[in-house]
Amino acid sequence: MSTFVRVGDFAALDVDRRHRTGVCEVVFGAGKTAEQTLRLLRELRENDRTGPALATRCSDEVLQAAPEAFPGEPVGVDATARTVTVGDLPPPAGNAVVVTAGTSDLPVARECLVTLSVLGVGAQVIADVGVAGLHRLLSRLDELRAADCVVVVAGMDGALPSVVAGLVPAPVVGVPTSVGYGVAAGGSAAATAMLSSCSPGLVVVNIDNGFGAAVHVAKIMGWARRAE
């Protein structure tokens, strides 16, 4: 039977999730106080020592307080991704590549990268290779074709995932971002474009959901290793 831990009167942590699904419970920091986020991270570490604890969308207060909140523990703070990890990261396996159309997409890409590292997936970021200057992407094509999975993070017109999916043999996950002017509509234009892609097999997650893209990639790669 699955187990959970009550934390005050505001949360019920699913501490069995890593064992049940292969993906640990993660603290979503948005909408939580700093005290709540840090307490939930602490409870995760106390109840699941098989891997690091992760919080996403952390406030500035959490990012600043985290290094001193967990004495004796390795703490990773990524101010761009707005993530905190507590505990040793697992050895990386496989080769995922996270691509961004522009520099402004990096916060979402970094959230994806940190999540992949927590889930034991080896990954790198290739930044600012969008379709407005396609030669930048083509100069990295060998790296993309060597990847086990590719995550493509793009706002504006959201065109880059379709291009990448037409060039590489690996599974491709598109992540629309809320980057863009006016009719980009907070990422809706990018999401619609990716969902309408003519490149077959492109999978699309929700707007700004670097975390969800990483989980999908980790599950793909985990099942692939089991089949070997």
FENKAWO-V196374 format. One record per residue. D_LAST is the distance of its C-alpha to the last C-alpha in whole Angstrom. Layout:
# FENKAWO-V196374
d_last
D_LAST
D_LAST
This chain:
# FENKAWO-V196374
d_last
30
29
31
33
36
39
40
44
45
43
39
37
34
30
29
27
25
22
21
22
20
18
21
24
27
29
32
34
37
39
42
42
44
43
44
42
39
39
40
37
34
36
36
32
32
34
32
28
28
24
24
26
29
29
32
32
35
37
41
43
44
41
40
43
43
39
39
42
41
38
40
38
35
33
34
32
35
34
37
36
33
35
33
33
30
31
29
27
24
21
19
17
14
13
16
18
21
24
27
30
33
36
37
38
34
33
34
31
29
29
29
25
25
26
24
21
22
23
19
17
17
18
20
24
26
28
31
34
33
34
36
39
38
35
36
34
31
31
31
28
26
24
23
22
20
18
17
14
16
20
23
26
29
32
36
39
38
34
34
31
28
29
29
26
24
26
25
21
18
16
17
21
22
26
28
32
34
38
39
42
46
47
46
42
43
41
38
39
39
36
34
36
35
31
31
33
31
31
27
25
22
24
23
26
27
31
33
33
30
27
26
25
23
21
20
19
17
16
15
13
11
10
9
7
5
6
4
0
